[in-house]
Amino acid sequence: MELDSFDIAILGALQRDGSMTNAALSDVVKLSASQCSRRRAALEAAGIIEGYMARLNAGKLGYGLRAITRVNLSSHGQQNEGNFARFVEQQPQIRAAFSVSGDADYILDVRVRDLESFADFVHRHLLPHPQVSQVRSEIVLKTLKDDQGLAPA
């Protein structure tokens, strides 16, 4: 699907406020509500818009510690990586996980209540995992930017 300037404007507006009605969207992008509705549905059908969700404040919900954790596996292969991927899916503390190039195999974004909770997660869950050989973590002191959106081109 090729995006035009109206599609890009719709995507930008929905990233700022995913709960916008088509009427409100039409005011922002200068199209009729019915045209916005059709374009929005097409963007959803094409998989460009994957869904809608509320963005929550982790700190206000009691999750005051964020750690960026680098993990190396002891051995590689489809089965080991599959086992680790299933483990990651089962850990609610892991909010995002990435297979990366560089000096780590995976980078995990971990959210917990406090340092004690983080230590518990690392020592009781992550380090005992049979495929994990090394864990290195950085505690986030301050977030300068955390924009989950994209800049549609």
C-alpha positions as CSV (number, residue, x, y, z in Angstrom):
1,M,0.0,0.0,0.0
2,E,1.4,3.3,-1.0
3,L,0.8,6.1,1.5
4,D,-0.2,9.6,0.5
5,S,-0.1,12.8,2.6
6,F,-3.6,12.2,4.0
7,D,-2.6,8.6,5.1
8,I,0.5,10.0,6.8
9,A,-1.6,12.7,8.5
10,I,-4.0,10.1,9.7
11,L,-1.2,7.9,11.1
12,G,0.4,10.8,12.8
13,A,-2.9,11.9,14.4
14,L,-3.8,8.4,15.5
15,Q,-0.3,7.9,17.1
16,R,-0.9,11.1,19.2
17,D,-4.5,9.9,20.1
18,G,-5.6,6.4,19.1
19,S,-9.0,7.0,20.5
20,M,-9.9,9.7,18.0
21,T,-13.2,9.4,16.3
22,N,-13.4,9.6,12.5
23,A,-15.2,13.0,13.0
24,A,-12.3,14.3,15.1
25,L,-9.8,12.8,12.7
26,S,-11.5,14.6,9.8
27,D,-11.0,18.0,11.4
28,V,-7.3,17.3,11.8
29,V,-6.5,15.9,8.3
30,K,-9.1,17.9,6.4
31,L,-11.0,15.0,4.9
32,S,-14.6,14.0,5.5
33,A,-15.3,11.6,8.3
34,S,-16.4,8.9,5.8
35,Q,-13.1,9.3,3.8
36,C,-11.2,9.1,7.1
37,S,-13.1,6.0,8.0
38,R,-12.3,4.3,4.7
39,R,-8.7,5.2,4.9
40,R,-8.4,4.1,8.5
41,A,-10.0,0.7,7.6
42,A,-7.6,0.3,4.7
43,L,-4.6,1.1,6.9
44,E,-5.8,-1.5,9.4
45,A,-6.5,-4.1,6.7
46,A,-3.0,-3.6,5.3
47,G,-1.5,-4.2,8.7
48,I,0.0,-0.7,8.9
49,I,-2.1,0.0,12.0
50,E,-1.7,-3.1,14.1
51,G,-4.0,-2.0,17.0
52,Y,-4.8,0.6,19.6
53,M,-3.9,0.8,23.2
54,A,-3.6,3.2,26.2
55,R,-0.1,4.3,27.1
56,L,0.3,3.9,30.9
57,N,2.6,5.7,33.3
58,A,4.7,2.9,34.8
59,G,6.0,5.0,37.6
60,K,2.6,6.1,38.7
61,L,1.5,2.5,38.7
62,G,4.3,1.5,41.1
63,Y,6.9,0.2,38.5
64,G,9.6,2.7,39.4
65,L,12.6,0.8,38.1
66,R,13.5,0.2,34.4
67,A,16.5,-1.8,33.4
68,I,18.0,-2.4,30.0
69,T,19.4,-5.9,30.3
70,R,21.8,-7.6,27.8
71,V,21.7,-11.4,27.7
72,N,24.1,-13.8,26.1
73,L,23.1,-17.4,25.5
74,S,25.4,-20.3,26.3
75,S,24.8,-22.0,22.9
76,H,22.8,-21.1,19.8
77,G,20.4,-23.0,17.6
78,Q,16.7,-23.0,16.8
79,Q,15.7,-25.1,19.9
80,N,17.7,-23.0,22.4
81,E,16.5,-19.7,20.9
82,G,12.9,-21.0,20.9
83,N,13.2,-22.0,24.5
84,F,14.5,-18.6,25.4
85,A,11.8,-16.9,23.4
86,R,9.1,-18.9,25.3
87,F,10.7,-17.9,28.6
88,V,10.7,-14.2,27.6
89,E,7.0,-14.4,26.7
90,Q,6.2,-15.8,30.1
91,Q,7.9,-13.1,32.1
92,P,5.6,-10.1,32.7
93,Q,8.6,-8.0,33.9
94,I,10.0,-8.1,30.4
95,R,8.1,-5.4,28.5
96,A,10.2,-5.6,25.2
97,A,12.8,-8.0,23.9
98,F,15.1,-7.8,20.9
99,S,17.4,-10.2,19.2
100,V,20.4,-7.9,18.3
101,S,23.8,-7.8,16.7
102,G,26.8,-6.8,18.7
103,D,28.1,-8.0,22.0
104,A,24.8,-9.3,23.3
105,D,22.4,-11.9,21.8
106,Y,19.3,-10.2,23.3
107,I,18.4,-6.9,24.9
108,L,15.5,-6.9,27.3
109,D,13.5,-3.9,28.6
110,V,12.6,-4.9,32.2
111,R,10.1,-3.0,34.4
112,V,9.8,-3.8,38.1
113,R,8.7,-2.0,41.3
114,D,12.2,-1.5,42.8
115,L,15.8,-2.7,43.0
116,E,14.9,-5.6,45.2
117,S,12.3,-6.8,42.7
118,F,14.9,-6.5,39.9
119,A,17.4,-8.5,41.8
120,D,14.8,-11.2,42.5
121,F,13.9,-11.4,38.8
122,V,17.6,-11.6,37.7
123,H,18.6,-14.2,40.4
124,R,15.5,-16.3,40.5
125,H,14.4,-16.3,36.9
126,L,16.9,-15.0,34.4
127,L,20.3,-16.3,35.6
128,P,19.0,-19.9,36.3
129,H,17.6,-20.2,32.8
130,P,19.6,-23.1,31.2
131,Q,20.4,-21.1,28.0
132,V,21.6,-17.9,29.7
133,S,25.4,-17.6,30.1
134,Q,25.8,-13.9,30.8
135,V,23.6,-11.0,32.0
136,R,24.6,-7.3,32.1
137,S,22.2,-4.6,33.1
138,E,22.0,-0.9,33.2
139,I,19.4,0.8,35.4
140,V,17.6,3.7,33.7
141,L,18.2,6.8,35.8
142,K,16.3,9.3,33.6
143,T,14.3,8.9,30.4
144,L,15.1,11.6,27.9
145,K,12.8,10.2,25.1
146,D,10.5,7.3,25.0
147,D,8.4,7.8,21.8
148,Q,6.8,4.6,20.8
149,G,5.5,6.0,17.5
150,L,7.0,6.2,14.1
151,A,7.5,9.1,11.8
152,P,5.6,8.0,8.7
153,A,7.5,8.8,5.6
